[in-house]
Amino acid sequence: MTAVVAKARSNNRRELILDVSAELFVENGFANTSTRDIAKATGMLPGSLYYHFASKDELLVAVFEEGVKRISQSVDAALETVGPDPWERLQAACEAHLAMLLGASSYAHVVIRTLPSDIRDAEKTLVGLRHQYEMRFTRLCDALPLPPQTDRSVLRLMLIGAMNHTPVWYREGRDTPAGLARKFINNLRMQLTDVEVGATARADTQNDANFEENKNE
């Protein structure tokens, strides 16, 4: 029983460290947050942190991983509530993603603000975690009925980049995650539809011209 209680206390400490670290990384930046700052905010001795995490980089990876987990769970839950229409599914995923970014989750902000290349020792792990999450949007974009010439990879990166920049300009009360997701997808769909219609019209015009040319020969 004693071992179980000790493990529970250890897990609670670990969760506290992650919560506090996420908040401090967002407020001060990773580089400007020391292990002493984290220890002080958690009421622990600096050396006690190393019982849970061998380094600050390892702590960042744990916070990043928790952030990816939370955003992933939110998106997955949203996708379970919608039908098979690919545009509706993409919109639901965008709404869930935006809701996490525009809510009170420090973890989500750590995920979008951290550049893996800035943390050399953990770069490969961070890139892998981000890729694991973004594969959801890869599948969603691959399912869209788009013109053949569409670069779906660039489309996905543009969409995720636009969403991740939203916290910079978003003002609460002017819109909602649901409203923004709808506008993002409607604008995207409208532009791609126009491209498809335009391409079809040009093809029809070329076919008519070829027909007239052959008729006159």
Residue, then its C-alpha position, 0 to 999 in steps of 0.5 A: m500500500t505504501a508503494v502505491v501511495a508513493k507512486a500516486r504522490s509521485n504522479n501528482r508531483r509530475e503532473l504539477i511540474l508539467d502544468v507549471s512548466a507549460e505556463l512558464f514556458v508560455e509566459n517567459g519562453f523556454a530559454n528564459t525559464s530555468t529549473r529554479d523558476i520551475a522548482k520555486a513555482t511548484g514549491m520544490l527544491p531544485g534538485s527534486l525536479y531531477y528525480h522526475f526529469a533528467s534535464k530541462d530539455e526532457l521536461l520540454v519534451a514531456v510538456f510538448e507530448e502532453g500538449v500533442k496528446r490533448i489536442s489530438q484527443s480534442v480533434d479525435a472527439a470532434l471527428e466522432t461527432v460528424g458524418p463522412d462529408p470530407w469538408e465537414r470533417l475538416q471543419a470539425a477538426c479545425e474547430a477543435h484545433l482552434a478551440m484548444l489554441l484559443g482556450a486556456s491551454s498552455y500546453a497547446h501554446v507550447v506545441i505551436r510556439t516551440l521550434p524543434s530545431d531550437i532544441r537540438d537534442a530533442e529535435k527528432t522527438l519533437v518533429g515526430l510528435r508533431h508529425q504524429y498529430e498532423m497526420r490527422f490533417t494529412r488524411l483529412c486533406d487527402a479525402l477532399p474532392l480537389p482539382p488534380q493539380t492541387d498540392r495537398s501537402v502545401l494546402r495542409l501546411m497553409l491551413i495549419g499555419a493559418m490556424n496556429h497564427t490565430p492567437v496573435w490576432y484573435r480577440e475574444g467576443r468578435d468571433t468563436p473557434a466554430g465561426l473561424a473554422r467555418k470561415f477558414i473552410n468556406n473561403l478555402r472551398m470557394q477558392l478551390t471550387d473557383v479554380e476547378v470551375g475555371a479549369t473546366a471552362r478553359a478545357d471546354t473552350q479549348n475543346d470547342a476551338n479544336f472542334e471548330e478548327n477540325k471542322n474547317e479543315 
